């Protein structure tokens, strides 16, 4: 079982970009990322906070349709 820890919004964006997401736009402290898949487009929003709460990070992973293992494997 993998455990999530508090990381910054910028680190989350870096990892998502390694997994094929790209930045679409930013409004204030929120960045919108997209990824094209065979099922369609996946969109997720990442706040640029110094430290994201675990629940917020889980929500981002749910939006991105990623497992914790997939996310942690791209460190």
C-alpha positions, 0 to 999 in steps of 0.5 A: 500500500502506497501512502500519499504525503503533502506535496506542493501544487507545482510538484503535482503539475510536474508529475502529471506532465510526466504522465502526459498532461499539458497545461491549458490555462491558469486563472489565479492560483489554479492551473488546468491540465488536459490529456487526450486518451482513446476514451476522450479528454481528461481535465483536472485542476491543480491549485498552486499551493505550497502544500496540498492537503491529502484529500485535495491530492486524492481529488486531483488523482480522481479527476486525472483517472490515476491510481496512487501507484501510477502517480508515485511511480513518476517521482 
